[in-house]
Amino acid sequence: MQPAAILETAIYAGDLVAAEDFYGRILALPLIAKVPERHLFFRVGEGVLLVFDPAATEIRAPDAMLPVPVHGARGAGHVCFAASRAEIDAWRDHLTRAGVPIETEFDWPNGARSLYIRDPAGNSVEFAEPRLWQD
C-alpha cells in the first residue's frame, strides 16, 4: 500500500483574519469552510489548504460533532504551490504589486525555479516548478 496523493495540507496562523486576507484576496484561493477563531479551509486544485489557529485546535471543542484528534504546531510552517516558470514570473509581479516582499527566488541544481514569500503568520510560502521533484 502507498498513498496516491496528498489531499490536504495544514499550516497554522494565530491571526485568521490576516490569513484569510492573504490566502483569499492576495492568492485568490476560494474559501470553502470557515469557523471564526478556529480555522479556514481553502480549495487548491483538487486539494485543500487548512489554516488553523494553533491555540484553538490544541484543545477539543466542547461542541465537536466529529472525533477529530486535537493538533497544533508553533513556529513557521511551509507550503509549496505548483507553478510554471511563466506563472512564477507572474506571481512575482502580482505579489510585488500587492506589497508582499519576495524572500528569495532561485533555480535549483536540476533547473527548477522556486520563489519564496512569507504569509502574515511567518509561514514559508513557495511557488515552484513541479519538475523540482521529478527524476
N, C-alpha and C positions, 0 to 999 in steps of 0.2 A: 504494500500500500504506500502511496505517495500523494500528498496534496497536489491538486492540479492548478490552483491559483490562490492568491490572497484576496479574500472577499472584503475585508475591512482592515483599516489601519487606524490606530488610536494615537493621538497626541494630547497633551494636557496644557490648559491655559487657565490661569486664575481669573482673568477678565474676559468673560464670554462675550460681552458687548463689543470689545475691541476685536476679538477673534471673529465674530460674525461679520463685522465691517470688513476686515481683511479678506477672509475667505469668500464671503458673499459678494462684496462690492468690488474689491480690487482684483481678486482672482476669478470672479463671476461664477463660482460654484453654486449650483442650485441647493438651497436648504431644504432637506426632506423631513427633518424632525428636529424638534426643539423642546427642551424642558428648561425654562429660565433658571439660572443659577446652578444648573446641573450638567447639561450637555447640549451640543449642536451636532447634527449629522448632515453631511454634505455629499451629494452624488458626484462621483468622479468616474466617468465612463461606466463600466459595469460594476465598479466597486464603490465603497463608501469610506469617506474620511470622518472619523469620530473625533470630536473635540470635547474633552471632558474637563470640568473643574475638578482638580485632584482632591480638594478638601471635601467636596460633595460626594465623590464616588468612593472615598475611603471608608465611608460609613453606609450601612444598609438603610435605604429609605424606608421609613415606617409604613408607608402605603404601597410598597413594592408588590406588583402583581406577579412578577416572574422571579425565579430563583437565580438571578444573575449574581455571580460572586462579586464582592467588593474588589476594587482595584484602584490604583493611582500611582503616579510617578512624579518625582520632583526633578527639576533641572531641565535643561534643553533637550528636547527630543529631535527627531529627524523624519522628514517625509520627502519623497522624491517623485515628481511628476514627469512622465514621459513627454518628450518634445523633440521635434526635428531640429536641425541646426537653424533653419529659417525661422521656426517658431521660437527658438531661444533668442534669436535676434529681435524678434517682435516683442517677446516678453521683456527683454532688457529695456527696450524703448518705452513700453507701456508702464513698467514698474518705475522707471526713472521719472516719467511724466507724473506718476501718482505720488512721487516723493518717497519711494521705497529705496533705500540705499542698496546697491549691489555689493555684497560682501566679497565675492570673488567669482571669477569666470576663467576657465582654463580648459585645455584639451588634455585628456588622459593619455597614457602611453599607447593605447590602442586607437587613438584618434577621436574618440567620442568626446563631445563637448558637454560641459556642465556649467551651470550658473547657480550661485547660491545667494540667498537673501535670508533675513530673519523675520519671523512673524512678530506681532506685538508682545507675545509671551517669551520671545527669545528662542523659539524652536528654529532649527535649521531647515529651511525650505529650499529644495534643489529642483531644478529643471534640467533633465539630462537626456541625451540621445539614447534610445533603448539599446543600441549596439554596445553600450558600456558593459553590459552583462552577457553579450553574445560571444561565443567561442571564436 
